[in-house]
Amino acid sequence: MSAAPAAPTQAAALPLHDIHLPPTPGWWPPAPGWWLLAALIVVAILVLVRITRRRLHARRWHARVRGELDRIAASHAAQADPVRVAADVSRLLRRASLTIAPNAAALHGDAWLDFLDAQFPPDEAQRAPFRGGRAGRALLDLQYRRDGDVADDDANALLELARRWLDRALKAGPAHV
């Protein structure tokens, strides 16, 4: 009988190699999640830049409006002219109101005063400082009063009322500055 061939040992039959790990992934191109994150960051930066620019523009505009009211008050203090104060304040309030409602410039008379009153908080608007008060009415009729009926107090009260209105209306924020 012949002897069976000896079974070859495993080591002799199959040479073993070390385990090879796949190469580490490169940093480029990034995975889709990184692209999405980058896009979100870019959009967030653009939105923040736009908001910041709008706020800066609004602040500059508010400062110009307040500066113009201060100029009107200083001009009145230097040379009292209540009729001119009423006309200048009316023009200023109309320009400022255009940022709140574009059709506001077309309002006249009591409708104009009602619009101005509506910009105050509800409790103050019910008192109707423009329509019901002497200073507010001066906005409409000061230029038509006789010289004896014109008082510096009306012009000063109108300036103070306009300052309060501008502070409220400008704080609410313009619709499209």
Phi, psi and omega in degrees: 000142183264150183282138179291141180298143181290136180294129180295148179286154183299322184293326181281331185281314184238115177289132181267141177242156176295158177287130179256121177279150177295157179295149178293141182294146179283166181277347179233136357280148181291161178291159182304327179297323178291324177297317179296316178298317179297318179296319179296321179295317179297316179297317179298319179296316179297319179295316179297321178296317181295316179297317180297317180296318179297316180295318178297317179297316180295319179297318178297318181294317178299319180296321178295318180295313179296322177296323178292321177295321176297322178295319177297316180296319180293321178296321179291323179293324181287317180217106185295120176213085185301327180294316179293323177300313181299317180293317181293318179294320179299314178298317180296314180295323178295316178297317180293325182289339178298333178284339179272312181215114183301335180273003183295331182293338181276352182283145180222159174061223183294331178296322178294315179294323177296320177298315180297317178297325183293343181278346176282163173301154187307318182294323178281327180295328179294332177284348178049068183297331179275307185287323185264343183264155180295321180295319179293319178295331179299333178301324181270317192247003182299323182286347181256000179284154174288157183304325181289335182272348183278126180238143176297329180299323179296317180294318179294318178295322177295319178298318180293319178295319178295322178297316178296319180295314180298319179299318179290312185292320181285332178291325179296334176098134180288152179285323182206068179284000000 
